[in-house]
Amino acid sequence: MSRELDERRAQHQRYKEDVKERGKPFYPYAMFHDTVMSLVVVGVIIGLAVIWKVTAGEDPNKPGLLGPLYAEPADPGTTNFVPRPDWYFYFLFYLLRIFKWPDTVILGTVGIPTVALVLLLALPFLDRRRERRVLRRPVAVVAAILTVLSMGVLTFKGATARESLGSETLAAVPTWAKRQGFENNKQALAGARLFATVGCENCHTYLGTGGSNFGAPDLSAIGKGQQASFFAQYVSNPRKFSNNIMPIYGQTYSKAQIAQIAAFLAASKGPH
């Protein structure tokens, strides 16, 4: 043991002498290289921005080499676009589909990421073995493979998950009417079109489409045992029914629009 310690000390001393003889300090040598590379990256970004601006022109129908200019400001109230996180957050994005609001969503947003981070930080203190050969570390190898596979699957599922778009949902209204049997109910048809375009399916599901977020129920058969008057009151002010998540649509839409949505919900008694 003493001999090994002496050899390590001698090796470390030779390393220090070699660094002192042939090594170069971080400043200014390495810093100069970092600065030059940073300037190159910034220059490339500026060049791409200039090419995008110059080649695109003002006509949004004639994109340039790197795509068109923005034709109009972003609309935060649109239902034809579903915002998504960057790709490296897709696995967390999909966890929100597994853990539903409000009972278990805390596990997907705080619980699992926190536990994973704590385990990662504690790993150097928990595993102090000197053995580094892969075949002699089966537990670590299996844990790493399972972690990579699980994150890969969640990332893929998050990347390919479909959301309810207003433009796509509106095209499904005739099918809804036929399956639910309200083709000849003009009030219910108008309510179905309104339901499809104002973003209700960001939280609710209806005949297989929708988001099912925040624990919102499937409305495919919501009309069984209820009248349109009940739905009109509920949609106008969900707070009266102890629903503190759903917006108060009575402050946003007219009584006529509320009546149309109520007629649609009352006619939704399940597919025939």
C-alpha positions as CSV (number, residue, x, y, z in Angstrom):
1,M,0.0,0.0,0.0
2,S,2.8,2.4,0.9
3,R,4.6,1.6,-2.4
4,E,1.4,2.4,-4.4
5,L,1.1,5.7,-2.6
6,D,4.7,6.6,-3.3
7,E,4.2,5.8,-7.0
8,R,1.1,8.0,-7.1
9,R,2.9,10.9,-5.5
10,A,5.8,10.6,-7.9
11,Q,3.5,10.4,-10.8
12,H,1.7,13.5,-9.6
13,Q,5.0,15.3,-9.1
14,R,6.1,14.5,-12.7
15,Y,2.7,15.8,-14.0
16,K,3.2,19.1,-12.1
17,E,6.7,19.5,-13.5
18,D,5.5,18.8,-17.0
19,V,2.7,21.3,-16.7
20,K,5.1,23.9,-15.4
21,E,7.5,23.3,-18.2
22,R,5.2,22.9,-21.2
23,G,1.8,24.1,-20.1
24,K,0.2,27.4,-20.9
25,P,-2.1,29.5,-18.6
26,F,-5.7,29.9,-19.3
27,Y,-5.2,33.6,-19.7
28,P,-4.6,34.8,-22.4
29,Y,-4.1,31.6,-24.5
30,A,-7.3,29.5,-23.8
31,M,-9.4,32.7,-23.3
32,F,-8.3,33.9,-26.7
33,H,-9.4,30.7,-28.4
34,D,-12.8,30.8,-26.6
35,T,-13.3,34.4,-27.6
36,V,-12.5,33.7,-31.3
37,M,-14.9,30.8,-31.4
38,S,-17.6,32.8,-29.7
39,L,-17.2,35.5,-32.3
40,V,-17.5,33.0,-35.0
41,V,-20.8,31.6,-33.6
42,V,-22.2,35.1,-33.1
43,G,-21.1,36.0,-36.7
44,V,-23.0,32.9,-38.0
45,I,-26.1,33.9,-36.2
46,I,-26.0,37.5,-37.4
47,G,-25.3,36.2,-41.0
48,L,-28.3,33.9,-40.9
49,A,-30.5,36.7,-39.5
50,V,-29.4,39.0,-42.4
51,I,-30.0,36.3,-45.0
52,W,-33.5,35.6,-43.6
53,K,-34.4,39.3,-43.6
54,V,-32.9,40.2,-47.0
55,T,-34.2,37.2,-49.0
56,A,-37.7,37.0,-47.5
57,G,-39.0,40.4,-48.6
58,E,-42.4,41.7,-47.5
59,D,-44.6,39.2,-49.3
60,P,-45.5,36.4,-46.8
61,N,-46.4,34.2,-49.7
62,K,-42.8,34.3,-51.1
63,P,-40.5,32.9,-48.4
64,G,-36.8,33.5,-48.7
65,L,-34.0,31.0,-48.2
66,L,-34.7,30.7,-44.5
67,G,-38.5,31.1,-44.4
68,P,-41.0,34.0,-44.6
69,L,-41.1,37.1,-42.4
70,Y,-43.9,37.2,-39.8
71,A,-47.0,38.4,-41.5
72,E,-48.9,39.4,-38.4
73,P,-48.5,39.5,-34.6
74,A,-49.0,36.3,-32.7
75,D,-52.5,35.8,-31.3
76,P,-52.5,34.4,-27.8
77,G,-56.2,33.6,-28.0
78,T,-56.0,31.4,-31.1
79,T,-57.3,27.8,-31.0
80,N,-55.5,26.8,-34.3
81,F,-52.1,26.5,-32.7
82,V,-51.0,24.4,-29.7
83,P,-47.9,25.6,-28.0
84,R,-45.3,23.0,-27.3
85,P,-42.1,23.0,-25.3
86,D,-38.6,22.5,-26.8
87,W,-37.8,19.0,-27.7
88,Y,-35.7,18.3,-24.6
89,F,-38.7,18.9,-22.4
90,Y,-41.0,16.6,-24.4
91,F,-40.7,13.9,-21.7
92,L,-41.9,16.3,-19.0
93,F,-44.6,17.5,-21.4
94,Y,-45.9,13.9,-21.8
95,L,-45.8,13.3,-18.0
96,L,-48.6,15.9,-17.7
97,R,-50.8,13.5,-19.8
98,I,-50.0,10.6,-17.5
99,F,-50.5,12.5,-14.2
100,K,-53.9,14.2,-14.3
101,W,-55.0,17.4,-12.7
102,P,-55.6,18.1,-9.9
103,D,-54.9,14.9,-7.9
104,T,-51.5,13.6,-9.3
105,V,-50.2,16.4,-11.5
106,I,-47.8,17.4,-8.7
107,L,-46.0,14.1,-9.2
108,G,-45.3,14.8,-12.8
109,T,-44.3,18.5,-12.4
110,V,-42.4,18.4,-9.1
111,G,-42.2,14.9,-7.6
112,I,-40.5,12.8,-10.3
113,P,-38.1,15.6,-11.6
114,T,-37.0,16.5,-8.0
115,V,-36.4,12.8,-7.1
116,A,-34.4,12.3,-10.3
117,L,-32.3,15.4,-9.6
118,V,-31.6,14.4,-6.0
119,L,-30.5,10.9,-7.1
120,L,-28.2,12.4,-9.7
121,L,-26.6,14.8,-7.3
122,A,-26.2,12.0,-4.7
123,L,-24.8,9.5,-7.1
124,P,-21.1,10.3,-6.5
125,F,-21.6,9.9,-2.8
126,L,-23.7,6.7,-3.0
127,D,-21.4,4.9,-5.5
128,R,-17.8,5.1,-4.3
129,R,-16.6,1.9,-5.9
130,R,-13.4,2.1,-7.9
131,E,-14.4,-0.5,-10.4
132,R,-15.1,1.1,-13.7
133,R,-15.5,-1.9,-16.0
134,V,-19.0,-2.0,-17.5
135,L,-19.5,-5.8,-17.1
136,R,-18.7,-5.6,-13.4
137,R,-21.3,-2.8,-12.7
138,P,-24.6,-4.5,-13.7
139,V,-26.8,-2.4,-11.4
140,A,-25.5,0.9,-12.8
141,V,-25.7,-0.3,-16.4
142,V,-29.2,-1.5,-16.0
143,A,-30.3,1.7,-14.3
144,A,-28.7,3.8,-17.0
145,I,-30.3,1.8,-19.8
146,L,-33.8,2.0,-18.2
147,T,-33.4,5.7,-17.6
148,V,-32.4,6.4,-21.2
149,L,-35.2,4.1,-22.5
150,S,-37.9,5.7,-20.4
151,M,-36.8,9.2,-21.3
152,G,-36.6,8.2,-25.0
153,V,-40.1,6.7,-25.0
154,L,-41.6,9.7,-23.1
155,T,-39.8,12.1,-25.5
156,F,-41.2,10.3,-28.5
157,K,-44.7,10.2,-27.1
158,G,-44.5,13.9,-26.3
159,A,-43.3,14.7,-29.7
160,T,-46.0,12.8,-31.5
161,A,-48.9,13.6,-29.1
162,R,-51.8,15.2,-30.9
163,E,-53.7,18.1,-29.5
164,S,-57.1,19.4,-30.4
165,L,-56.9,22.2,-33.0
166,G,-59.9,24.4,-33.6
167,S,-59.7,24.1,-37.4
168,E,-59.6,20.3,-37.2
169,T,-62.3,20.0,-34.6
170,L,-64.7,22.2,-36.5
171,A,-64.6,19.7,-39.4
172,A,-65.8,17.0,-37.0
173,V,-69.0,18.7,-36.1
174,P,-71.2,17.0,-38.9
175,T,-69.9,13.7,-37.6
176,W,-70.8,14.6,-34.1
177,A,-74.3,15.7,-35.1
178,K,-74.9,12.4,-37.0
179,R,-73.6,10.2,-34.2
180,Q,-75.4,12.1,-31.5
181,G,-78.6,12.6,-33.5
182,F,-78.9,16.4,-33.5
183,E,-78.5,17.0,-37.3
184,N,-81.8,18.9,-37.4
185,N,-81.3,20.9,-34.2
186,K,-80.0,24.2,-35.5
187,Q,-79.4,25.5,-31.9
188,A,-77.3,22.4,-31.0
189,L,-75.4,22.6,-34.3
190,A,-74.5,26.2,-33.7
191,G,-73.4,25.3,-30.1
192,A,-71.3,22.4,-31.5
193,R,-69.5,24.8,-33.9
194,L,-68.9,27.2,-31.0
195,F,-67.7,24.4,-28.8
196,A,-65.2,23.3,-31.4
197,T,-63.7,26.7,-32.1
198,V,-63.4,28.5,-28.8
199,G,-61.0,26.0,-27.2
200,C,-63.3,23.9,-25.0
201,E,-61.4,20.8,-26.2
202,N,-58.2,22.0,-24.8
203,C,-59.5,20.6,-21.5
204,H,-62.5,18.4,-22.4
205,T,-62.8,15.4,-24.7
206,Y,-65.7,14.7,-27.0
207,L,-66.2,11.6,-29.1
208,G,-62.5,10.8,-29.0
209,T,-61.1,14.2,-29.6
210,G,-59.8,16.7,-27.1
211,G,-57.1,17.3,-24.5
212,S,-58.5,15.9,-21.2
213,N,-56.5,18.4,-19.1
214,F,-57.1,19.6,-15.5
215,G,-59.3,16.6,-14.8
216,A,-62.0,17.9,-17.2
217,P,-64.6,15.2,-18.0
218,D,-65.6,13.6,-21.3
219,L,-68.7,15.4,-22.6
220,S,-69.8,12.8,-25.1
221,A,-72.8,11.8,-22.9
222,I,-73.0,14.7,-20.6
223,G,-76.6,15.4,-21.6
224,K,-78.1,12.3,-20.0
225,G,-80.4,13.4,-17.3
226,Q,-79.8,17.1,-17.6
227,Q,-81.7,20.0,-19.3
228,A,-80.3,22.8,-21.4
229,S,-81.2,25.3,-18.6
230,F,-78.8,23.6,-16.2
231,F,-76.0,23.7,-18.7
232,A,-76.7,27.4,-19.4
233,Q,-76.3,28.2,-15.7
234,Y,-73.2,26.0,-15.4
235,V,-71.4,27.5,-18.4
236,S,-72.3,31.0,-17.5
237,N,-70.8,30.7,-14.0
238,P,-69.1,27.5,-13.0
239,R,-68.2,29.0,-9.6
240,K,-71.8,28.4,-8.5
241,F,-71.2,24.7,-8.9
242,S,-67.8,24.7,-7.0
243,N,-65.8,24.6,-10.2
244,N,-62.9,27.0,-9.7
245,I,-60.9,25.9,-12.8
246,M,-63.3,26.4,-15.7
247,P,-63.6,30.0,-16.9
248,I,-66.7,32.1,-16.3
249,Y,-68.0,32.1,-19.9
250,G,-71.0,34.3,-19.0
251,Q,-68.5,37.2,-18.9
252,T,-67.1,36.4,-22.4
253,Y,-70.0,35.2,-24.5
254,S,-73.6,36.5,-25.1
255,K,-76.7,34.8,-23.7
256,A,-77.5,33.6,-27.2
257,Q,-74.1,31.9,-27.5
258,I,-74.4,30.4,-24.0
259,A,-77.9,29.0,-25.0
260,Q,-76.4,27.4,-28.1
261,I,-73.6,25.7,-26.1
262,A,-76.2,24.6,-23.6
263,A,-78.4,23.1,-26.4
264,F,-75.4,21.2,-27.8
265,L,-74.5,19.8,-24.4
266,A,-78.1,18.8,-23.7
267,A,-78.2,17.0,-27.0
268,S,-75.0,15.1,-26.3
269,K,-76.5,11.9,-24.8
270,G,-73.9,9.5,-26.2
271,P,-73.5,8.2,-29.7
272,H,-76.4,6.2,-31.2
